[in-house]
């Protein structure tokens, strides 16, 4: 994680995170990768990575928030935004909830 944090742009971190997800796949690694891709507004890539996080751990609430944000930035995806916001609120502990 330290290496990814020291890279100059978010997209520079993506190859490092892809290698991490190949070596040690985890919901957290995929969610972090989705967040880095999101900084570059590549919403389809965000959705792909966040969905992999959810596939590995259906209870990883941060990935649902990321999916809601990514779909909110795409056109005609209101149903998906609502679905992922509801899933986030359902799975997140009350002290982790953000305004959605």
Secondary structure, DSSP 8 states (H G I E B T S, - for coil): -HHHHTSSSHHHHHHHHHHHHHHS--HHHHHHHHHHHHHTT-HHHHHHHHHHHHHH-TT-HHHHHHHHHHHHTSTT-HHHHHHHHHHHHHHS-GGG----
